[in-house]
Amino acid sequence: MTTGERRVELAGFLRARREQLTPQDAGLPAGPRRRTPGLRRQEVAQLAAVSVEWYTRLEQGRVGAPGAAVLDALASALRLTEAQRRHLHLIARGEAPAVRHEPAPVRASLRAVLDGMPLLPAYVMDFRFDVLARNAAATAVFGDALRGNSVRQLFLDDRLRATQLDWARVAREMVGNLRANLGRHPRDARLREVIDELRGASAEFAGWWADQTVTERAHGHKRIRHPEAGELALCYDVLASQDGSEQYLFTVTPAGPADERKLRELIARHSRSRLVAV
C-alpha cells in the first residue's frame, strides 16, 4: 500500500468510526439534536488530546502517519476494540502496535471509598498517570482532564492548560514525578511511550526532562479557573496503595472557606443535573 493509499484508508476508517459512535458511547452529554450522526470532529480531538485542526486534516488525508501513542489516543477516543486498534496501526503505519497495557483493576473497596466521598473530589491513578477511576465530585471539578493519561492532557490540551493557574509549577512537578516512576519501572513500555511522546511533542516537557529533576508528590496545592465556579484554590493529598499495584488515591480539598463554598455549590449543581438526566 502506498503512502497516499494509507492516508485515504486511514481517513475513511476514522470517519466511519466517528460516525458510528454516539456521545453516550464516548461518555459525553448528548446535547442538542445533531444534524449528522455520531461524534463531531471537535469531540474526537478533545477526547484524544489533539487539536481539532490537525484531526480534521487527518480525516481529510492531508497528514502523515501519526505516532503510535497518538494512534492509541485516537483508538481510546473512538472506543476501538483490540482488533480495530491493531487495524488502525496497520493502515496508518504498516506495523502492528505494541501489546496494549492493561492497568490493574481498581479494587471494589477503593471504588467504594471514592463513591463514599460525595462532597470531595477523588480519583485513582497509576504510576503512568493513567486515570483508573474517579468519583462524581472529581468529574464536576476537573471534567475531561480526568480521562486517559493526565500528564498528556496537561501538556497537550491547550484548553486544560488555560484553566491551570499554576501550570508551570504543577507541570514541572509531574515531569519530576514521571522520572522517579521510570526509575522504579525502567522496563514499563506504556510509561516509556508516554514519556517519548511528550519529549517529542512538548518543548517544555523535553527541557524539564533533560534537567534530571526527580520529584515525589505526597501533597500539594493548585489553583484552577473553573468555567462555572471561577477561581478555586485546592489542596490535594496522595495515598499510595500497599498491595504492589502502585495505584494512588488523590483526594482534593478546598484551601479556604470561600473555596469550600464554591466547591460545594458546584458539586451540588452537578449532582442535581445528573439526577435530572437520569
C-alpha positions as CSV (number, residue, x, y, z in Angstrom):
1,M,0.0,0.0,0.0
2,T,1.4,3.4,-1.0
3,T,1.6,6.4,1.4
4,G,-1.3,8.0,-0.4
5,E,-3.4,4.9,-0.2
6,R,-2.7,4.6,3.5
7,R,-3.8,8.2,4.1
8,V,-7.1,7.5,2.2
9,E,-7.7,4.3,4.1
10,L,-6.9,5.8,7.4
11,A,-9.2,8.8,6.8
12,G,-12.1,6.6,5.8
13,F,-11.7,4.4,8.8
14,L,-11.6,7.2,11.3
15,R,-14.5,9.0,9.7
16,A,-16.6,5.8,9.7
17,R,-15.8,5.0,13.3
18,R,-16.6,8.6,14.4
19,E,-20.0,8.5,12.7
20,Q,-20.8,5.2,14.3
21,L,-20.1,6.4,17.9
22,T,-22.7,8.2,19.9
23,P,-21.9,10.8,22.5
24,Q,-23.2,8.5,25.2
25,D,-20.8,5.8,23.9
26,A,-17.9,8.2,24.5
27,G,-19.1,9.3,27.9
28,L,-20.2,12.8,26.6
29,P,-23.5,14.6,27.1
30,A,-25.9,14.2,24.2
31,G,-26.6,17.9,24.0
32,P,-28.9,19.4,21.4
33,R,-30.2,17.4,18.4
34,R,-27.5,16.8,15.9
35,R,-27.7,17.2,12.1
36,T,-25.2,14.5,11.4
37,P,-24.8,11.1,13.1
38,G,-22.0,10.2,15.5
39,L,-19.4,12.4,17.2
40,R,-18.2,15.7,15.9
41,R,-14.5,16.0,14.9
42,Q,-14.1,18.5,17.7
43,E,-15.2,15.9,20.3
44,V,-12.9,13.2,19.0
45,A,-10.0,15.7,19.1
46,Q,-10.9,16.7,22.6
47,L,-11.0,13.1,23.8
48,A,-7.7,12.3,22.1
49,A,-6.0,15.5,23.4
50,V,-5.1,16.7,19.8
51,S,-6.0,19.9,18.0
52,V,-9.2,19.8,16.0
53,E,-7.4,21.4,13.1
54,W,-4.9,18.6,13.0
55,Y,-7.6,15.9,13.4
56,T,-9.6,17.5,10.6
57,R,-6.6,17.3,8.2
58,L,-6.1,13.7,9.3
59,E,-9.6,12.8,8.3
60,Q,-9.1,14.5,5.0
61,G,-6.0,12.5,4.3
62,R,-3.7,15.6,4.5
63,V,-1.5,14.5,7.4
64,G,1.4,12.0,7.5
65,A,1.3,8.9,9.7
66,P,0.7,9.7,13.4
67,G,2.9,8.3,16.1
68,A,2.0,5.1,17.9
69,A,1.0,7.0,21.1
70,V,-1.3,9.3,19.1
71,L,-2.9,6.4,17.4
72,D,-3.6,4.8,20.7
73,A,-5.1,8.0,22.0
74,L,-7.4,8.0,18.9
75,A,-8.3,4.4,19.5
76,S,-9.3,5.2,23.0
77,A,-11.3,8.2,22.0
78,L,-13.2,6.2,19.4
79,R,-13.6,3.2,21.7
80,L,-11.9,0.8,19.4
81,T,-11.7,-2.9,20.1
82,E,-8.3,-4.5,20.3
83,A,-8.8,-5.8,16.7
84,Q,-9.8,-2.4,15.5
85,R,-6.8,-0.8,17.3
86,R,-4.5,-3.2,15.5
87,H,-6.1,-2.4,12.2
88,L,-5.7,1.3,12.8
89,H,-2.0,0.9,13.4
90,L,-1.6,-1.3,10.4
91,I,-3.3,1.0,7.9
92,A,-1.6,4.1,9.4
93,R,1.9,2.9,9.9
94,G,2.1,-0.5,8.3
95,E,3.1,-2.2,11.5
96,A,1.3,-3.8,14.4
97,P,1.1,-1.9,17.7
98,A,2.7,-2.9,20.9
99,V,0.7,-5.1,23.2
100,R,-1.7,-2.8,25.0
101,H,-1.0,-2.2,28.6
102,E,-4.0,-3.3,30.7
103,P,-3.9,-1.5,34.1
104,A,-4.7,-3.5,37.2
105,P,-8.4,-3.1,38.1
106,V,-9.3,-0.8,40.9
107,R,-10.4,-2.8,43.9
108,A,-14.1,-2.7,44.7
109,S,-13.2,-1.4,48.2
110,L,-11.3,1.5,46.8
111,R,-14.2,2.3,44.4
112,A,-16.5,2.3,47.5
113,V,-14.1,4.9,49.1
114,L,-14.4,7.1,46.0
115,D,-18.2,6.9,45.9
116,G,-18.4,7.4,49.7
117,M,-16.9,10.9,49.5
118,P,-19.7,12.7,47.6
119,L,-18.5,16.2,48.7
120,L,-14.8,15.7,48.0
121,P,-13.3,15.2,44.5
122,A,-11.2,12.0,44.5
123,Y,-9.7,9.8,41.8
124,V,-7.3,6.9,41.3
125,M,-4.2,6.9,39.0
126,D,-1.4,4.5,38.5
127,F,2.4,5.3,38.2
128,R,1.9,6.1,34.5
129,F,-0.6,8.8,35.3
130,D,-3.4,6.8,33.7
131,V,-6.7,7.7,35.4
132,L,-8.3,4.5,36.5
133,A,-11.4,5.7,38.4
134,R,-12.9,9.0,39.7
135,N,-16.0,10.0,41.6
136,A,-18.8,12.4,40.6
137,A,-17.3,15.3,42.5
138,A,-14.0,14.9,40.6
139,T,-15.9,15.0,37.3
140,A,-17.7,18.1,38.4
141,V,-14.4,19.9,39.1
142,F,-12.0,18.5,36.5
143,G,-14.2,17.2,33.7
144,D,-12.3,15.8,30.8
145,A,-8.9,16.4,32.5
146,L,-9.5,13.1,34.2
147,R,-9.7,11.0,31.1
148,G,-6.9,8.8,29.7
149,N,-3.5,9.9,30.7
150,S,-3.5,13.1,32.9
151,V,0.1,14.2,32.1
152,R,-0.7,14.0,28.3
153,Q,-3.8,16.1,28.9
154,L,-1.8,18.7,31.0
155,F,0.9,19.2,28.3
156,L,-1.1,18.7,25.0
157,D,-4.6,20.1,25.7
158,D,-4.4,23.9,25.4
159,R,-7.8,24.4,26.9
160,L,-6.9,22.4,30.0
161,R,-3.6,24.3,30.3
162,A,-5.5,27.6,30.3
163,T,-7.5,26.5,33.4
164,Q,-4.4,25.7,35.4
165,L,-3.3,29.0,37.1
166,D,-0.1,27.3,38.4
167,W,0.5,25.4,35.2
168,A,4.3,25.6,35.1
169,R,4.9,24.5,38.7
170,V,2.4,21.7,38.5
171,A,3.6,20.5,35.1
172,R,7.2,20.5,36.2
173,E,6.3,18.5,39.3
174,M,4.7,15.9,37.1
175,V,7.8,15.6,35.0
176,G,9.9,15.0,38.0
177,N,7.4,12.5,39.3
178,L,7.5,10.6,36.0
179,R,11.3,10.4,36.2
180,A,11.0,9.0,39.7
181,N,8.5,6.4,38.5
182,L,10.7,5.5,35.5
183,G,13.5,4.7,37.9
184,R,11.2,2.2,39.6
185,H,9.8,0.8,36.3
186,P,12.5,1.2,33.7
187,R,11.1,-1.6,31.5
188,D,7.5,-0.5,31.5
189,A,6.6,0.1,27.8
190,R,3.5,2.2,28.5
191,L,5.4,4.6,30.7
192,R,8.2,5.0,28.2
193,E,5.6,5.5,25.4
194,V,4.1,8.4,27.3
195,I,7.5,10.0,28.1
196,D,8.8,9.6,24.5
197,E,5.6,11.1,23.0
198,L,5.8,14.1,25.3
199,R,9.5,14.7,24.7
200,G,8.7,14.9,21.0
201,A,5.5,16.9,21.3
202,S,6.3,19.5,24.0
203,A,9.5,21.6,24.2
204,E,8.7,22.4,27.8
205,F,8.5,18.8,28.8
206,A,11.7,18.0,26.9
207,G,13.5,20.8,28.7
208,W,12.4,19.8,32.1
209,W,13.0,16.1,31.4
210,A,16.6,17.0,30.4
211,D,17.3,18.7,33.7
212,Q,17.0,15.4,35.6
213,T,14.7,16.7,38.3
214,V,13.2,14.0,40.5
215,T,10.0,14.7,42.5
216,E,7.8,12.6,44.8
217,R,4.4,14.2,45.5
218,A,2.5,13.3,48.6
219,H,0.5,16.5,48.9
220,G,0.4,20.0,47.4
221,H,-1.8,22.8,46.2
222,K,-3.0,24.3,42.9
223,R,-5.3,27.0,41.6
224,I,-7.7,26.4,38.7
225,R,-10.1,28.5,36.8
226,H,-13.4,26.7,36.5
227,P,-15.9,27.7,33.8
228,E,-18.8,27.7,36.4
229,A,-17.2,28.3,39.8
230,G,-14.5,30.7,38.8
231,E,-11.1,30.6,40.5
232,L,-10.6,27.7,43.0
233,A,-7.7,27.2,45.4
234,L,-7.4,23.5,46.1
235,C,-5.2,21.2,48.2
236,Y,-4.5,17.6,47.3
237,D,-3.2,14.6,49.2
238,V,-1.9,11.4,47.7
239,L,-2.3,8.0,49.4
240,A,-0.4,5.0,47.9
241,S,-1.8,1.5,47.9
242,Q,0.2,-1.1,49.7
243,D,-0.7,-4.1,47.6
244,G,2.0,-3.7,45.0
245,S,-0.2,-2.3,42.2
246,E,1.2,1.2,42.6
247,Q,-2.2,2.8,42.4
248,Y,-2.7,6.2,44.1
249,L,-5.7,7.8,45.6
250,F,-5.8,11.5,45.1
251,T,-8.2,13.5,47.4
252,V,-8.9,17.2,46.8
253,T,-10.0,19.6,49.5
254,P,-10.7,23.4,49.4
255,A,-7.9,25.7,50.5
256,G,-10.2,28.1,52.4
257,P,-13.8,28.9,53.4
258,A,-14.6,30.7,50.1
259,D,-13.3,27.9,48.1
260,E,-15.2,25.4,50.2
261,R,-18.5,27.3,49.5
262,K,-17.8,27.4,45.7
263,L,-16.8,23.8,45.7
264,R,-19.9,22.6,47.5
265,E,-22.2,24.7,45.2
266,L,-20.5,23.3,42.1
267,I,-20.8,19.7,43.2
268,A,-24.4,20.2,44.3
269,R,-25.3,21.7,40.8
270,H,-23.7,18.8,39.0
271,S,-25.4,16.3,41.3
272,R,-28.8,17.8,40.5
273,S,-28.1,17.8,36.8
274,R,-27.2,14.1,36.9
275,L,-30.4,13.3,38.7
276,V,-32.4,15.2,36.0
277,A,-30.6,13.5,33.2
278,V,-31.4,10.1,34.7
